[in-house]
Amino acid sequence: MVENRPLSTFISHAVLVAGVFIVAFPLYMTFVASTHTLEEILSVPMPLTPGSHLWENYAQVLKAGSTRGAAAPVGRMMFNSLVMALVIAFGKIAISIIASFAIVYFKFPLRRTFFWMIFITLMLPVEVRIIPTYKVVSDLGMLNTYTGLTLPLIASATATFLFRQFFMTVPDELAEAARMDGAGPMRFFKDVLLPLSKTSMAALFVIQFIYGWNQYLWPLLITSEESMYTAVIGIKRMIVGGDAGTEWHLVMATAILAMLPPALIVVLMQKWFVKGLVDTEK
């Protein structure tokens, strides 16, 4: 039986409450700033309660953008971010799961060498290969396109490694049974491996969606047209320098809108995400 210690319980809860306050207070102030006018934000002291311009500010950024920074509607930027996040997430999962299936279940020369070549790419961050990647994308005429935004970021050594490790835990008897029933490799992949991989795919989808949504450096390099800005780039473009020169109420409204889709994905897929990371029943 666990001993009940009121003092320890109080201290632990106090630490948790303090941690939540430290994390949540900046988000709260961001929301508060998004509901006021620029003059109210720049006043001293800044208001600590929500204002009366919430719908006005959010409607302006969604439809018309900023008058001093990026003029593209934030709704368009969020659509670009959504396309980028979804294509990257689904593309990484599709390519990685097929590559892992080939590495684990097909016997061909140098298959271990190919796997380790893929795995070694983890040591090469995007920043190291950003210049040659940009050169290739530019030569192919994919600047300011959805293809250029997503295609160079689809390959994933991490997802390939995770799927490979999972497939290696699948009993060989399942493959033998499928072969005896006359199922080919793709039938075994579709009817056996994919259903078993649902939780892993869900966990990877959450991670890769957030990864794609929060991309900053790559969209910054290949987008020069405002119609192709993502939400993260839009926030940067709206900050033109100087407190008086930046419409901070619109910047904060854009920041809140940019946080909503990843937060919604995490909340809706929390059960699958946790199960995909900790479930040991394979």
VEXDO-702620 format. One line per 2 residues: number of its first residue (from 1); their letters; for each residue x, z, y of N, C-alpha, C, O. Coordinates in pm, whole numbers. Layout:
<sites>
NUM> a> X,Z,Y,X,Z,Y,X,Z,Y,X,Z,Y | ... $
</sites>
This chain:
<sites>
1> mv> 84,0,-119,0,0,0,89,0,125,185,76,134 | 55,-85,221,134,-94,343,99,24,433,-18,50,461 $
3> en> 203,93,478,181,210,564,139,166,703,197,75,762 | 36,235,756,-15,204,888,60,284,993,53,407,995 $
5> rp> 132,215,1080,208,280,1186,155,231,1320,188,120,1362 | 74,311,1387,11,267,1513,111,224,1618,88,125,1688 $
7> ls> 224,296,1632,321,262,1734,383,125,1708,396,43,1798 | 421,102,1581,480,-28,1547,380,-141,1566,415,-249,1614 $
9> tf> 255,-115,1529,151,-216,1548,132,-248,1696,117,-364,1734 | 131,-143,1780,113,-163,1924,229,-243,1982,208,-334,2062 $
11> is> 352,-210,1943,470,-279,1996,469,-427,1955,496,-515,2036 | 439,-452,1828,437,-590,1780,331,-672,1852,355,-787,1889 $
13> ha> 212,-613,1872,108,-686,1942,144,-707,2089,114,-811,2147 | 210,-608,2150,252,-621,2290,353,-734,2305,347,-810,2401 $
15> vl> 446,-745,2210,545,-852,2213,476,-989,2199,510,-1084,2268 | 379,-997,2108,306,-1123,2090,229,-1162,2215,229,-1278,2255 $
17> va> 162,-1063,2276,85,-1091,2398,179,-1137,2510,147,-1230,2584 | 295,-1071,2522,391,-1110,2624,442,-1252,2600,457,-1330,2694 $
19> gv> 468,-1286,2473,514,-1421,2440,409,-1526,2473,440,-1631,2528 | 282,-1496,2440,174,-1590,2472,162,-1607,2624,141,-1718,2672 $
21> fi> 176,-1497,2698,165,-1505,2844,278,-1591,2902,254,-1673,2990 | 400,-1572,2852,514,-1648,2903,495,-1798,2878,530,-1880,2962 $
23> va> 439,-1832,2761,419,-1973,2728,298,-2030,2801,302,-2143,2849 | 192,-1952,2810,66,-2004,2863,59,-2006,3015,-12,-2088,3073 $
25> fp> 131,-1917,3082,118,-1907,3228,159,-2037,3299,87,-2081,3389 | 271,-2100,3264,303,-2229,3330,195,-2335,3306,166,-2414,3396 $
27> ly> 137,-2337,3186,30,-2433,3159,-92,-2402,3245,-158,-2492,3296 | -121,-2273,3259,-235,-2233,3343,-212,-2274,3488,-303,-2325,3553 $
29> mt> -90,-2252,3539,-61,-2289,3676,-64,-2441,3695,-101,-2490,3802 | -26,-2515,3592,-37,-2660,3599,-182,-2702,3612,-216,-2789,3693 $
31> fv> -269,-2640,3532,-412,-2671,3541,-468,-2630,3677,-546,-2705,3737 | -430,-2513,3726,-478,-2468,3857,-437,-2567,3966,-518,-2604,4050 $
33> as> -311,-2609,3963,-263,-2703,4064,-337,-2836,4058,-353,-2904,4159 | -383,-2873,3939,-453,-3000,3925,-595,-2996,3979,-662,-3099,3984 $
35> th> -642,-2879,4019,-779,-2866,4070,-783,-2842,4221,-890,-2817,4276 | -668,-2850,4287,-662,-2826,4432,-616,-2952,4504,-572,-3049,4440 $
37> tl> -625,-2951,4634,-568,-3059,4716,-419,-3033,4736,-370,-2924,4710 | -348,-3135,4784,-205,-3121,4807,-176,-3012,4911,-82,-2935,4896 $
39> ee> -258,-3006,5015,-237,-2905,5119,-252,-2764,5064,-177,-2674,5103 | -347,-2744,4976,-367,-2611,4917,-252,-2573,4827,-214,-2455,4821 $
41> il> -195,-2669,4756,-82,-2639,4667,41,-2602,4747,115,-2511,4708 | 64,-2670,4858,183,-2646,4939,171,-2523,5028,269,-2481,5091 $
43> sv> 52,-2466,5035,35,-2346,5116,100,-2227,5050,118,-2226,4928 | 135,-2124,5128,200,-2004,5077,109,-1884,5106,74,-1858,5221 $
45> pm> 71,-1810,4999,103,-1833,4857,10,-1938,4796,-99,-1963,4846 | 56,-1998,4689,-25,-2097,4620,-143,-2028,4551,-127,-1919,4497 $
47> pl> -260,-2089,4551,-377,-2028,4484,-352,-2006,4335,-288,-2088,4270 | -402,-1896,4283,-387,-1863,4141,-516,-1882,4063,-521,-1852,3944 $
49> tp> -619,-1932,4128,-747,-1958,4061,-782,-2105,4076,-742,-2168,4174 | -857,-2161,3981,-894,-2303,3990,-972,-2334,4117,-1049,-2253,4167 $
51> gs> -949,-2456,4168,-1016,-2500,4289,-1138,-2583,4259,-1188,-2585,4147 | -1186,-2651,4361,-1311,-2726,4351,-1291,-2878,4343,-1387,-2954,4354 $
53> hl> -1167,-2921,4323,-1139,-3065,4322,-1099,-3116,4183,-1030,-3217,4171 | -1143,-3047,4080,-1105,-3084,3944,-1149,-3226,3911,-1065,-3310,3879 $
55> we> -1279,-3253,3919,-1330,-3385,3879,-1277,-3493,3971,-1251,-3605,3926 | -1261,-3462,4099,-1211,-3560,4195,-1069,-3603,4161,-1037,-3722,4161 $
57> ny> -981,-3505,4134,-841,-3537,4104,-827,-3612,3973,-753,-3711,3965 | -898,-3566,3870,-884,-3631,3739,-944,-3771,3742,-889,-3862,3679 $
59> aq> -1054,-3789,3812,-1112,-3923,3821,-1019,-4018,3896,-1008,-4135,3861 | -951,-3967,3998,-860,-4052,4075,-743,-4100,3991,-711,-4219,3993 $
61> vl> -679,-4010,3917,-562,-4053,3839,-603,-4142,3722,-528,-4232,3685 | -721,-4119,3664,-762,-4201,3552,-796,-4344,3594,-775,-4439,3518 $
63> ka> -847,-4358,3715,-894,-4490,3758,-800,-4560,3855,-792,-4683,3855 | -730,-4484,3939,-654,-4548,4045,-508,-4508,4052,-432,-4571,4125 $
65> gs> -465,-4406,3980,-327,-4363,3984,-293,-4292,4114,-380,-4231,4176 | -167,-4299,4155,-119,-4230,4274,-100,-4329,4388,-74,-4447,4364 $
67> tr> -114,-4282,4511,-95,-4370,4627,49,-4370,4676,87,-4458,4754 | 131,-4273,4631,269,-4264,4678,371,-4289,4567,489,-4309,4595 $
69> ga> 327,-4289,4443,417,-4315,4331,367,-4433,4251,334,-4538,4307 | 361,-4416,4117,309,-4521,4031,160,-4540,4057,82,-4445,4048 $
71> aa> 121,-4662,4090,-18,-4690,4125,-103,-4729,4005,-224,-4745,4018 | -42,-4744,3889,-116,-4781,3770,-209,-4666,3729,-169,-4550,3737 $
73> pv> -331,-4697,3686,-422,-4590,3641,-363,-4514,3523,-304,-4572,3433 | -381,-4382,3526,-329,-4299,3417,-402,-4330,3287,-346,-4314,3178 $
75> gr> -527,-4375,3297,-599,-4415,3176,-527,-4526,3103,-521,-4526,2980 | -471,-4622,3177,-393,-4731,3118,-264,-4677,3056,-225,-4719,2947 $
77> mm> -198,-4584,3127,-75,-4526,3075,-101,-4449,2945,-22,-4458,2851 | -210,-4376,2941,-242,-4300,2820,-275,-4394,2704,-244,-4364,2589 $
79> fn> -339,-4507,2735,-365,-4606,2630,-234,-4660,2575,-219,-4676,2454 | -138,-4689,2664,-7,-4736,2619,62,-4632,2532,121,-4665,2429 $
81> sl> 55,-4506,2573,115,-4398,2494,47,-4385,2358,113,-4362,2257 | -86,-4401,2357,-160,-4390,2231,-121,-4502,2136,-100,-4478,2017 $
83> vm> -112,-4624,2187,-69,-4737,2103,70,-4711,2048,96,-4731,1929 | 160,-4667,2134,298,-4642,2092,303,-4532,1987,373,-4547,1886 $
85> al> 231,-4423,2008,235,-4311,1913,174,-4349,1778,230,-4316,1674 | 61,-4419,1779,-4,-4456,1654,76,-4558,1575,91,-4545,1453 $
87> vi> 129,-4659,1643,206,-4762,1573,333,-4702,1515,370,-4733,1401 | 400,-4617,1590,522,-4554,1540,491,-4464,1422,562,-4467,1322 $
89> af> 385,-4383,1432,351,-4290,1324,314,-4364,1197,370,-4336,1090 | 221,-4459,1207,179,-4533,1088,291,-4622,1036,308,-4637,915 $
91> gk> 368,-4682,1126,478,-4768,1083,586,-4691,1010,634,-4737,906 | 624,-4575,1061,725,-4493,994,679,-4451,856,756,-4457,760 $
93> ia> 553,-4408,846,502,-4364,716,497,-4479,617,540,-4465,503 | 446,-4595,661,433,-4710,571,568,-4758,521,586,-4777,400 $
95> is> 662,-4777,611,794,-4828,571,868,-4725,486,931,-4762,386 | 861,-4598,523,936,-4495,452,882,-4472,312,959,-4455,217 $
97> ii> 750,-4472,296,694,-4445,164,721,-4561,69,744,-4539,-50 | 719,-4684,119,750,-4799,33,898,-4801,-3,934,-4830,-117 $
99> as> 984,-4770,94,1128,-4765,66,1160,-4656,-34,1242,-4676,-124 | 1098,-4541,-21,1122,-4431,-114,1072,-4466,-254,1137,-4434,-353 $
101> fa> 958,-4533,-262,904,-4575,-391,1002,-4670,-461,1025,-4658,-581 | 1059,-4763,-386,1154,-4857,-445,1281,-4786,-492,1334,-4816,-599 $
103> iv> 1330,-4691,-411,1454,-4622,-445,1438,-4534,-568,1530,-4524,-649 | 1322,-4471,-584,1302,-4376,-693,1260,-4445,-822,1308,-4407,-930 $
105> yf> 1173,-4545,-815,1111,-4600,-936,1163,-4735,-980,1127,-4782,-1087 | 1247,-4799,-900,1303,-4927,-939,1453,-4911,-959,1522,-4855,-873 $
107> kf> 1502,-4959,-1069,1644,-4950,-1101,1710,-5083,-1062,1687,-5187,-1124 | 1792,-5077,-959,1864,-5196,-914,2003,-5153,-871,2023,-5036,-838 $
109> pl> 2099,-5243,-871,2237,-5206,-839,2248,-5146,-698,2184,-5192,-603 | 2330,-5042,-688,2363,-4978,-560,2243,-4913,-492,2242,-4898,-369 $
111> rr> 2142,-4873,-569,2025,-4812,-504,2061,-4679,-439,2009,-4647,-332 | 2150,-4601,-502,2194,-4476,-439,2274,-4505,-311,2263,-4433,-212 $
113> tf> 2354,-4609,-316,2432,-4647,-197,2340,-4684,-83,2364,-4644,31 | 2235,-4761,-111,2141,-4799,-7,2070,-4676,50,2048,-4667,171 $
115> fw> 2034,-4582,-38,1968,-4461,12,2059,-4383,105,2017,-4340,212 | 2184,-4365,65,2276,-4289,150,2310,-4363,277,2340,-4299,378 $
117> mi> 2307,-4494,276,2324,-4570,400,2209,-4543,496,2228,-4529,616 | 2087,-4534,439,1971,-4500,522,1985,-4358,574,1959,-4331,691 $
119> fi> 2025,-4267,486,2033,-4125,523,2139,-4101,630,2120,-4016,718 | 2248,-4174,625,2357,-4155,720,2314,-4191,863,2372,-4143,960 $
121> tl> 2211,-4275,874,2164,-4310,1009,2109,-4189,1085,2090,-4197,1206 | 2083,-4078,1015,2041,-3956,1084,2150,-3906,1179,2121,-3836,1277 $
123> ml> 2273,-3942,1150,2384,-3900,1236,2396,-3985,1362,2478,-3956,1449 | 2315,-4090,1372,2321,-4179,1488,2194,-4163,1570,2094,-4228,1540 $
125> pv> 2195,-4079,1670,2076,-4062,1754,2044,-4188,1833,2126,-4279,1843 | 1924,-4191,1887,1880,-4309,1962,1976,-4341,2076,2002,-4458,2105 $
127> ev> 2029,-4238,2142,2116,-4260,2257,2242,-4337,2220,2295,-4411,2304 | 2291,-4322,2097,2414,-4390,2056,2391,-4540,2041,2478,-4621,2076 $
129> ri> 2275,-4578,1989,2247,-4719,1963,2151,-4780,2064,2094,-4886,2040 | 2133,-4713,2178,2033,-4759,2273,2072,-4889,2340,1986,-4973,2366 $
131> ip> 2201,-4909,2370,2245,-5030,2440,2232,-5154,2351,2172,-5252,2394 | 2288,-5153,2228,2269,-5272,2144,2123,-5299,2110,2082,-5414,2100 $
133> ty> 2044,-5191,2093,1902,-5210,2065,1833,-5277,2183,1753,-5369,2166 | 1865,-5231,2303,1807,-5292,2423,1847,-5439,2434,1766,-5524,2471 $
135> kv> 1973,-5469,2401,2021,-5607,2408,1941,-5698,2314,1901,-5808,2352 | 1918,-5649,2192,1842,-5728,2094,1699,-5749,2142,1647,-5860,2137 $
137> vs> 1635,-5642,2189,1497,-5652,2236,1488,-5746,2355,1393,-5824,2366 | 1587,-5738,2445,1586,-5826,2563,1603,-5972,2524,1534,-6059,2576 $
139> dl> 1697,-5999,2432,1720,-6138,2389,1599,-6197,2319,1577,-6318,2324 | 1520,-6112,2253,1401,-6160,2183,1279,-6169,2275,1171,-6207,2230 $
141> gm> 1296,-6134,2401,1187,-6145,2496,1077,-6042,2476,960,-6070,2501 | 1114,-5922,2431,1014,-5820,2402,1011,-5708,2505,952,-5603,2480 $
143> ln> 1072,-5729,2622,1061,-5630,2729,918,-5629,2781,852,-5734,2787 | 870,-5512,2819,734,-5496,2872,629,-5545,2774,529,-5606,2814 $
145> ty> 651,-5518,2645,552,-5552,2541,535,-5433,2448,623,-5347,2437 | 421,-5430,2381,397,-5323,2283,493,-5336,2164,534,-5235,2106 $
147> tg> 529,-5457,2130,624,-5478,2021,759,-5416,2056,820,-5349,1973 | 805,-5439,2178,932,-5381,2220,926,-5229,2229,1026,-5162,2203 $
149> lt> 811,-5174,2265,797,-5029,2273,804,-4962,2137,856,-4852,2124 | 752,-5029,2035,732,-4962,1907,827,-5006,1796,876,-4922,1719 $
151> lp> 854,-5135,1786,929,-5187,1671,1066,-5122,1651,1098,-5087,1538 | 1148,-5103,1756,1280,-5043,1733,1276,-4897,1688,1378,-4845,1642 $
153> li> 1161,-4831,1701,1153,-4689,1668,1078,-4663,1538,1053,-4547,1504 | 1043,-4767,1465,959,-4749,1347,1039,-4694,1228,989,-4608,1156 $
155> as> 1161,-4743,1206,1238,-4697,1089,1267,-4548,1101,1294,-4497,1209 | 1260,-4477,986,1281,-4332,986,1354,-4289,860,1299,-4295,750 $
157> at> 1478,-4245,877,1553,-4193,762,1496,-4058,717,1498,-4028,597 | 1446,-3978,810,1391,-3847,774,1270,-3862,683,1261,-3796,580 $
159> at> 1175,-3949,721,1057,-3969,639,1094,-4028,503,1036,-3990,402 | 1188,-4120,501,1232,-4177,374,1290,-4070,283,1261,-4068,163 $
161> fl> 1369,-3982,338,1428,-3874,260,1319,-3779,206,1323,-3740,89 | 1223,-3744,289,1118,-3651,246,1032,-3712,136,999,-3644,39 $
163> fr> 995,-3839,150,915,-3904,46,995,-3919,-82,941,-3902,-192 | 1122,-3949,-70,1207,-3961,-190,1212,-3829,-264,1199,-3825,-387 $
165> qf> 1231,-3720,-191,1237,-3590,-257,1105,-3554,-324,1103,-3494,-431 | 994,-3591,-260,864,-3564,-320,842,-3647,-446,795,-3595,-547 $
167> fm> 875,-3776,-441,855,-3863,-557,940,-3817,-676,901,-3836,-791 | 1055,-3757,-647,1140,-3710,-756,1081,-3587,-827,1123,-3553,-937 $
169> tv> 983,-3520,-763,917,-3406,-826,795,-3448,-908,741,-3367,-983 | 752,-3573,-894,637,-3622,-972,680,-3638,-1117,781,-3703,-1144 $
171> pd> 606,-3579,-1214,646,-3588,-1355,657,-3733,-1403,575,-3818,-1368 | 759,-3758,-1482,778,-3892,-1538,664,-3932,-1629,640,-4051,-1651 $
173> el> 593,-3831,-1685,483,-3861,-1775,372,-3941,-1706,303,-4019,-1771 | 356,-3921,-1576,253,-3997,-1504,288,-4145,-1501,201,-4230,-1520 $
175> ae> 413,-4176,-1476,455,-4315,-1476,444,-4377,-1616,403,-4492,-1630 | 480,-4298,-1719,469,-4348,-1856,324,-4372,-1893,292,-4473,-1957 $
177> aa> 235,-4281,-1853,93,-4296,-1884,36,-4419,-1814,-42,-4494,-1873 | 74,-4439,-1690,26,-4556,-1617,76,-4685,-1682,3,-4784,-1690 $
179> rm> 202,-4684,-1728,258,-4803,-1792,185,-4832,-1923,160,-4948,-1956 | 151,-4727,-1999,79,-4746,-2125,-63,-4797,-2102,-119,-4866,-2187 $
181> dg> -121,-4762,-1988,-256,-4810,-1956,-255,-4950,-1899,-360,-5005,-1867 | -138,-5009,-1884,-128,-5145,-1835,-121,-5157,-1685,-135,-5266,-1630 $
183> ag> -99,-5045,-1616,-90,-5049,-1470,48,-5096,-1428,150,-5050,-1480 | 51,-5188,-1333,177,-5235,-1279,233,-5138,-1176,170,-5036,-1147 $
185> pm> 350,-5168,-1122,412,-5077,-1024,325,-5050,-902,312,-4935,-860 | 265,-5154,-846,185,-5135,-726,54,-5061,-757,4,-4986,-673 $
187> rf> 0,-5081,-877,-120,-5006,-917,-86,-4857,-931,-165,-4772,-890 | 29,-4828,-989,75,-4689,-1000,98,-4628,-862,64,-4513,-837 $
189> fk> 156,-4707,-774,180,-4660,-638,49,-4631,-565,35,-4529,-498 | -48,-4721,-579,-175,-4708,-508,-263,-4597,-565,-321,-4519,-489 $
191> dv> -273,-4590,-698,-371,-4498,-760,-314,-4361,-792,-391,-4266,-812 | -182,-4348,-798,-122,-4219,-837,-42,-4159,-723,-70,-4047,-679 $
193> ll> 57,-4232,-673,148,-4174,-574,82,-4153,-438,103,-4049,-375 | 4,-4249,-392,-58,-4233,-261,-152,-4113,-254,-144,-4035,-158 $
195> pl> -243,-4094,-353,-327,-3973,-347,-246,-3844,-350,-282,-3747,-284 | -137,-3841,-427,-54,-3721,-433,22,-3697,-302,63,-3584,-274 $
197> sk> 39,-3802,-223,121,-3791,-101,39,-3766,25,94,-3769,135 | -91,-3741,11,-176,-3729,129,-132,-3618,223,-125,-3638,344 $
199> ts> -102,-3501,168,-64,-3390,255,71,-3416,322,91,-3381,439 | 164,-3477,249,293,-3510,309,277,-3613,420,342,-3603,524 $
201> ma> 192,-3712,397,168,-3813,500,102,-3751,623,134,-3789,736 | 10,-3657,601,-56,-3593,714,43,-3514,798,41,-3520,921 $
203> al> 131,-3439,731,232,-3361,804,325,-3453,882,357,-3426,998 | 368,-3561,820,456,-3655,889,385,-3727,1003,445,-3757,1106 $
205> fv> 256,-3753,984,181,-3820,1091,179,-3734,1217,199,-3786,1327 | 155,-3604,1201,152,-3516,1317,288,-3516,1388,295,-3528,1510 $
207> iq> 395,-3503,1309,529,-3499,1368,563,-3630,1437,613,-3630,1550 | 534,-3742,1371,572,-3871,1427,482,-3912,1544,527,-3982,1635 $
209> fi> 355,-3870,1543,267,-3899,1656,320,-3831,1782,327,-3892,1888 | 356,-3704,1769,410,-3631,1884,542,-3693,1928,570,-3704,2047 $
211> yg> 624,-3732,1830,751,-3798,1861,729,-3926,1941,796,-3950,2041 | 635,-4008,1898,607,-4133,1967,544,-4111,2103,577,-4181,2199 $
213> wn> 454,-4015,2112,386,-3989,2239,484,-3939,2345,473,-3977,2462 | 579,-3856,2307,671,-3794,2402,796,-3877,2431,886,-3829,2500 $
215> qy> 804,-3999,2379,921,-4081,2405,938,-4105,2555,844,-4138,2627 | 1061,-4086,2601,1090,-4103,2744,1199,-4208,2770,1179,-4302,2847 $
217> lw> 1314,-4192,2704,1428,-4278,2734,1400,-4424,2703,1428,-4511,2785 | 1345,-4452,2584,1325,-4591,2544,1220,-4661,2632,1248,-4771,2680 $
219> pl> 1103,-4603,2654,1009,-4669,2748,1065,-4683,2889,1034,-4780,2958 | 1147,-4588,2931,1207,-4596,3064,1296,-4719,3077,1303,-4779,3184 $
221> li> 1364,-4756,2968,1456,-4869,2972,1385,-5003,2968,1423,-5095,3040 | 1284,-5016,2885,1231,-5150,2859,1102,-5180,2935,1048,-5291,2923 $
223> ts> 1051,-5085,3013,930,-5114,3091,963,-5115,3240,1016,-5018,3294 | 932,-5225,3303,949,-5237,3448,816,-5269,3517,806,-5261,3639 $
225> ee> 716,-5306,3438,583,-5333,3493,497,-5208,3480,496,-5143,3375 | 425,-5174,3586,345,-5053,3585,236,-5057,3478,195,-4953,3427 $
227> sm> 189,-5174,3445,84,-5186,3344,132,-5146,3205,50,-5122,3116 | 265,-5138,3184,320,-5100,3054,379,-4960,3054,437,-4918,2954 $
229> yt> 366,-4888,3164,416,-4750,3166,340,-4665,3065,221,-4684,3044 | 411,-4570,3004,346,-4469,2923,316,-4347,3011,359,-4341,3126 $
231> av> 242,-4250,2954,203,-4134,3034,324,-4054,3080,328,-4007,3193 | 424,-4040,2993,543,-3963,3029,619,-4034,3141,664,-3969,3235 $
233> ig> 632,-4164,3132,700,-4240,3237,618,-4235,3366,675,-4228,3475 | 486,-4238,3353,401,-4232,3470,421,-4105,3550,421,-4108,3674 $
235> ik> 438,-3993,3481,462,-3866,3550,591,-3874,3631,597,-3830,3745 | 696,-3930,3568,824,-3943,3639,811,-4035,3760,866,-4005,3866 $
237> rm> 740,-4146,3746,728,-4242,3856,644,-4186,3970,660,-4228,4085 | 555,-4092,3941,470,-4034,4046,546,-3935,4132,501,-3901,4242 $
239> iv> 661,-3886,4085,743,-3793,4163,840,-3876,4245,940,-3926,4193 | 810,-3890,4374,888,-3981,4459,995,-3908,4538,1072,-3973,4609 $
241> gg> 1003,-3775,4530,1106,-3701,4601,1051,-3623,4718,983,-3678,4805 | 1081,-3492,4718,1033,-3408,4827,893,-3357,4800,808,-3432,4753 $
243> da> 868,-3231,4830,737,-3173,4805,628,-3244,4885,520,-3270,4832 | 657,-3275,5012,556,-3339,5095,532,-3484,5056,425,-3537,5083 $
245> gt> 631,-3549,4993,617,-3689,4958,551,-3712,4824,514,-3825,4792 | 536,-3609,4745,479,-3621,4610,340,-3560,4608,318,-3449,4658 $
247> ew> 247,-3632,4550,110,-3580,4536,103,-3491,4413,63,-3534,4304 | 143,-3367,4431,160,-3277,4318,29,-3248,4245,29,-3225,4124 $
249> hl> -81,-3250,4315,-209,-3225,4248,-240,-3337,4148,-298,-3311,4043 | -201,-3460,4181,-222,-3572,4089,-118,-3571,3976,-149,-3607,3863 $
251> vm> 3,-3529,4008,106,-3517,3904,64,-3413,3800,78,-3436,3680 | 14,-3300,3847,-29,-3195,3755,-150,-3238,3673,-159,-3204,3555 $
253> at> -241,-3311,3733,-356,-3363,3658,-310,-3460,3549,-361,-3459,3438 | -212,-3543,3584,-157,-3636,3484,-87,-3561,3372,-98,-3599,3255 $
255> ai> -15,-3455,3407,55,-3375,3305,-44,-3311,3209,-21,-3308,3088 | -154,-3259,3261,-256,-3199,3174,-315,-3304,3081,-333,-3279,2962 $
257> la> -347,-3421,3135,-403,-3528,3052,-303,-3573,2945,-342,-3604,2832 | -175,-3576,2980,-73,-3619,2885,-54,-3518,2772,-11,-3555,2663 $
259> ml> -87,-3392,2798,-73,-3289,2693,-190,-3286,2597,-177,-3232,2487 | -304,-3341,2636,-426,-3326,2555,-420,-3397,2419,-451,-3333,2318 $
261> pp> -382,-3526,2411,-382,-3592,2280,-292,-3526,2175,-339,-3504,2063 | -165,-3494,2206,-85,-3424,2104,-144,-3290,2064,-144,-3254,1946 $
263> al> -195,-3215,2161,-255,-3086,2128,-378,-3105,2040,-400,-3028,1946 | -457,-3208,2069,-576,-3235,1989,-539,-3273,1846,-604,-3230,1751 $
265> iv> -435,-3355,1830,-389,-3394,1696,-344,-3272,1617,-377,-3259,1499 | -270,-3183,1679,-221,-3063,1611,-337,-2974,1570,-339,-2921,1459 $
267> vl> -435,-2956,1658,-550,-2870,1628,-634,-2928,1516,-672,-2857,1423 | -664,-3057,1523,-750,-3120,1424,-684,-3130,1287,-751,-3123,1184 $
269> mq> -551,-3147,1286,-481,-3167,1159,-394,-3048,1121,-301,-3061,1042 | -424,-2933,1179,-342,-2815,1152,-342,-2778,1004,-237,-2747,947 $
271> kw> -458,-2781,942,-468,-2744,800,-384,-2837,713,-309,-2791,628 | -398,-2968,736,-321,-3065,658,-173,-3056,688,-89,-3070,599 $
273> fv> -140,-3030,815,-1,-3021,856,69,-2906,785,178,-2923,728 | 8,-2788,788,67,-2671,722,74,-2691,571,174,-2658,508 $
275> kg> -33,-2746,515,-34,-2767,370,72,-2867,327,134,-2852,222 | 94,-2968,409,195,-3068,374,337,-3013,379,425,-3063,310 $
277> lv> 359,-2910,462,492,-2853,475,520,-2743,372,634,-2727,329 | 418,-2667,332,441,-2549,248,382,-2560,109,412,-2478,23 $
279> dt> 296,-2661,85,231,-2670,-46,335,-2702,-153,412,-2797,-140 | 336,-2622,-257,431,-2643,-366,364,-2695,-493,432,-2718,-593 $
281> ek> 232,-2713,-491,162,-2761,-609,165,-2913,-609,83,-2979,-545 | 259,-2966,-681,276,-3111,-688,222,-3161,-821,227,-3281,-848 $
</sites>
